[in-house]
Amino acid sequence: MSITKKRFEEIVNELRRKGEVVPATYDCIYKAIMRNCPKYRADTTSKLTSVSKELILNTYKEMNTEYVIDNVLEKGKVSDVLFKVKGYVINYEFNGRKWDGLIERNDAYLGKIKNDLIRKAKSYASMPKVIQININNFYCFLSKENLLEFKSRDKYGIVESDKWGKIYVNLKLIREKYDRGLELTKLEKELVILTLTKVDEIEKIAEGDVELMEVANELKRLTNDAYTIGLYDEEEERRRIENSIKITAKKQGLKQGVKQGIKQGASNEKKSIAKNLLKDGLPIPKVCEYTGLSKSQIARLM
């Protein structure tokens, strides 16, 4: 992702003025943290899965490039973090928002990993255990628990297979606990630091802790990296576009997503969406891209 020097300086200077960093709730930042902070990755994963921290550190191998998009339903789907250690394959998914089909999409990806491992395994018994960890930055399943583990069980609680499992992290509840000033466990600190933006808060929670300091230093480094800021800026613009279209769609009674809302909208509805995007400061070429209107049509709306 390229970004002009001027735009990079504008973003970084604004963050410095506010004493902030780009939080790990953005995909590009989260992936970089998990890739570049091995001690943090090993400790957090060990606490979530009970897999030995030493095993994760000593046998880690990244697998992010091994599962490519191969059908239309997976368009735009890229695993957040995928790696293997001896006896295990771990798939992290950071879910910033809840939407219809999210769980099904992640299930499909988990199934894809399992099917591939079956083809490669010498026997079913020798297959590694596959664990998908969903970090949800929203209240999930209306649960009051910070961590939820799912397995295939019968009504008596008997587990069908120990070759796969899913873990859900209720990040909103952990952040709520932090905001109330309650004492956090080490794992909760490792998770809540992903949501923090203030440098002083990040340094305070990380003080004296090897794994958390690794994250704190990486967040500050990433905030001064032009490539990362370019990805962040692109994602931030996409979020603004999605939010603007959602608001417009809601006002017009449309219940579908961004693309569906635009496709189903009549000409006057597209113009209404375009007006809202223009008010939000979106460049004309992007308004054209997201509404399907021509530059001349949009110019007449200004």
C-alpha positions, -999 to 999 in steps of 0.1 A, spaced: 0 0 0 15 33 -11 8 66 7 20 101 0 46 116 24 23 144 32 -6 121 41 17 99 62 30 129 81 -6 142 87 -17 110 102 14 104 124 15 140 136 -22 139 146 -16 106 165 14 121 182 -6 152 191 -32 131 208 -5 108 224 -19 78 205 -10 48 184 -30 30 158 -48 2 178 -46 -35 169 -83 -35 162 -73 -28 126 -65 -59 106 -31 -47 94 -19 -39 129 -33 -71 145 -16 -92 119 17 -74 123 15 -78 161 9 -115 158 37 -119 132 63 -98 149 58 -105 186 67 -142 191 68 -141 229 34 -124 230 19 -148 204 32 -179 223 21 -168 257 -14 -157 246 -19 -188 225 -7 -210 254 -31 -194 279 -60 -198 255 -54 -233 243 -32 -249 271 -6 -258 244 29 -255 259 44 -220 254 78 -236 248 63 -259 221 49 -228 204 81 -209 205 103 -238 193 81 -254 166 62 -224 152 58 -222 114 37 -196 96 10 -209 72 -8 -177 61 1 -182 25 -9 -219 23 -47 -214 20 -56 -193 -10 -90 -181 -22 -104 -207 -46 -141 -199 -50 -165 -170 -52 -178 -174 -16 -143 -168 -3 -137 -136 -22 -121 -111 1 -114 -138 28 -79 -140 41 -70 -157 73 -58 -132 100 -32 -155 115 -26 -191 107 3 -212 120 13 -247 130 32 -261 159 40 -297 166 7 -315 169 -15 -284 163 -27 -260 137 -39 -226 151 -61 -202 132 -67 -167 147 -96 -146 133 -100 -110 145 -137 -101 140 -141 -64 143 -179 -64 138 -208 -89 138 -226 -96 105 -248 -123 91 -227 -151 79 -196 -144 100 -197 -176 119 -205 -196 88 -176 -180 69 -151 -188 97 -166 -224 99 -160 -228 62 -124 -217 66 -119 -241 95 -134 -269 74 -111 -261 45 -80 -264 68 -93 -298 82 -100 -312 48 -65 -303 36 -49 -319 66 -69 -351 60 -56 -353 25 -20 -349 37 -21 -371 68 -8 -406 68 -38 -416 90 -67 -399 106 -52 -406 140 -20 -387 131 -38 -355 121 -29 -325 141 -56 -308 163 -70 -277 146 -80 -248 169 -97 -217 156 -95 -187 180 -120 -159 173 -112 -126 188 -146 -108 188 -146 -70 193 -183 -71 200 -206 -88 226 -209 -124 213 -236 -149 220 -251 -127 247 -227 -144 270 -213 -130 302 -182 -151 299 -149 -136 285 -139 -169 269 -161 -196 253 -150 -230 240 -170 -249 214 -167 -286 206 -190 -312 191 -208 -327 221 -239 -348 227 -266 -339 252 -246 -357 279 -215 -336 272 -196 -364 255 -171 -349 230 -174 -364 195 -138 -356 185 -108 -339 200 -93 -331 166 -108 -297 164 -121 -269 186 -132 -233 185 -125 -206 211 -144 -173 212 -129 -143 231 -155 -117 242 -132 -87 238 -159 -62 246 -164 -77 280 -127 -76 288 -125 -40 277 -155 -32 299 -137 -48 329 -106 -27 321 -126 6 319 -142 -1 352 -108 -3 368 -111 -40 378 -81 -62 382 -72 -81 351 -55 -115 346 -24 -117 325 -44 -131 296 -70 -103 299 -42 -77 298 -27 -94 267 -61 -92 250 -72 -57 262 -39 -41 250 -52 -48 214 -79 -22 220 -58 6 236 -48 37 217 -33 60 244 5 56 247 5 62 284 -22 36 290 -3 10 269 30 17 287 13 15 321 -4 -19 314 28 -33 298 52 -21 325 75 -48 337 60 -75 315 81 -90 287 52 -101 264 32 -69 268 62 -47 263 69 -65 231 34 -54 219 38 -19 232 70 -14 213 56 -29 182 25 -6 183 47 24 185 70 12 157 40 4 134 26 39 140 58 53 125 58 30 95 46 45 63 35 12 48 14 3 78 -1 37 80 -11 34 44 -30 2 51 -45 18 82 -56 48 62 -72 26 35 -90 5 61 -102 36 80 -116 51 47 -134 18 40 -150 18 75 -162 54 69 -177 44 36 -194 13 51 -208 33 80 -221 61 57 -238 36 34 -253 17 64 -268 50 78 -282 59 44 -296 24 38 -312 24 73 -329 57 66 -343 42 33 -354 10 49 -329 -12 32 -318 -42 53 -290 -56 31 -253 -49 32 -233 -23 13 -233 -39 -21 -268 -53 -18 -281 -20 -7 -266 -2 -36 -277 -29 -62 -312 -29 -49 -315 9 -47 -331 28 -75 -314 58 -92 -327 83 -66 -315 61 -38 -280 59 -53 -280 97 -56 -290 100 -19 -261 76 -9 -237 96 -31 -247 129 -14 -240 114 20 -206 101 9 -198 135 -5 -208 152 28 -184 128 46 -156 141 24 -152 110 2 -133 117 -31 -155 116 -62 -137 86 -78 -145 66 -46 -182 77 -47 -183 66 -83 -169 32 -73 -193 26 -45 -225 39 -61 -220 31 -98 -228 67 -108 -207 85 -133 -185 116 -125 -209 138 -144 -239 124 -125 -221 131 -92 -210 165 -103 -247 175 -108 -253 166 -71 -227 190 -58 
